[in-house]
C-alpha cells in the first residue's frame, strides 16, 4: 500500500517540474526574440543553439552561479554550438 501511495505522489509531483506555474529565474535573462527586434537579428538566432545555451545557463543557475556567470555560460555554449554546427553540416 505504501508503494502505491509513493508512486501516486511521485506521479502527481512529476508534472510540477515542467509546468509554467513558477517561471525559472534564468528565463528572464534570455527573452525570446519579439516582434520589436529586427528581422536580421531573428535570422541570426539559431533555435537549437539557443535552447541548448538556455539549458546550460539554467544548469549554472541551479548550481548557484551568479547572473554574470550564467550569461557567460550562455554566450560560450551558444558560440560553441554555432561553431560545431557549421563544421558538421552536410
Residue pairs with C-beta under 8 A, 6 or more apart in sequence:
24 58
24 61
25 61
26 54
26 57
26 58
26 61
26 70
27 54
29 57
29 67
29 70
29 71
29 74
30 50
30 53
30 54
30 57
30 74
33 41
33 42
33 45
46 78
46 81
46 82
46 85
48 81
48 85
49 77
49 78
49 81
49 82
49 85
50 78
52 77
52 78
52 81
53 73
53 74
53 75
53 77
53 78
53 81
54 74
56 73
56 74
56 77
57 70
57 71
57 73
57 74
57 77
59 73
60 69
60 70
60 73
61 70
65 73
